[in-house]
């Protein structure tokens, strides 16, 4: 699952300097990333399409949070901007996949 791989990457990113000493980003960013894959999993376990779609929207919102926080991180710590830009692109791709899944489940 790409969202789980993203969460692992975000954890690794926040475990190394300079983010390891930035308590705000170090704590919030991984939580938001884990929320993405957790809500996808929870939605998938639901019986009804309406409930599933609700959790997919929550996952998509958390993904937007991750992307925004990564963009802020790149501006605050420009030395890692190239690596972070790759994660932002991954967020964009996962978001598009989630939207396709939402569209499919809504019909």
N, C-alpha and C positions, 0 to 999 in steps of 0.2 A: 504494500500500500504506500503510495507516494507521500501521502500526508504523514504517515508514521516516519518515513525516512526523513522528511523535512523536520519533524519534531526532534529526531535524534541529532540531525545536523545543527539545529538551533541550540540544543543542549551543549553540544561540543563547542560551538562558537562562543557561548556565554561562559564556558568553563576556562577559557584561556584569556590572558591579558589582551587588551585592556578591559574587556567587558567583565572579567572575573571580579574586578574591584568596583564596578558600577552597580550598586545594589538595586537601583530601580529597574534598569534594563535587564540585569542578570536574573531577577526574580520574575518580572512580568512577561518577558518574551517567551521563555520556555512554557510557562503556564498557558499562554494563549496558543502556542503551537500544539501542545498536548490536547487542548480543547478541540482543535480541528478534528484530529483523528478519533478522539473519544466520542464526539457528537455524530460523526459518520457511523461509527460502530453501533452506537445506541440507536440511531435512526434505522439502521439496517435490521436491528433486532425487533423493531416494532411491527405489529401486525398490519396496521392500516396505512394506506398510502399517504393520507393526510398527516398522520403523526410522523411518518418517515420524512416527508417533505419539510415539516417544521424543524426537525433536527438537522437536516441538510442546510437549511437557511441559517441556523445557528452556527454550524460549522463554517459556512461561507462568511458570516460576520466575524468570526474569530480569525479566519484567514486574512481578512482585510485588516484586522488589528495587527496581526503578525507582519504583514507587508508594510504597514505604516511605521511600526516600530523598527523594522529593519532599515527603512529609508532614513529614519531619524538617526539610527546607529551609524549609518554610512556617512552622514553629515558630521556627526560628533567625532567619529573615529575614521577619518578618511584613508588611513593606511590599509584598512581592510575593505574598502569600498568595492573593489572588484569581486571579491568573494561574496560579499553581501548582495551585490547586484544579481548574482546568479541565483541566490535564494529568493530574491524578489521576483525574478522571472519564473521560478518554480511556483511561487504563490500564484502568479497570474495564470499559469497553465492549470494548476489544480482548481482554481476558481472557475475557469472555463469548463473543466470536467464536471465540477459540482453543478454548474448551471445546466449542463446537458442532462445530468442525472435528474435534477429537479424537474426539468421540462418533461422528461420521459415519465417520471413518477406521477406527475400531475394529470397526465392524459389517461 
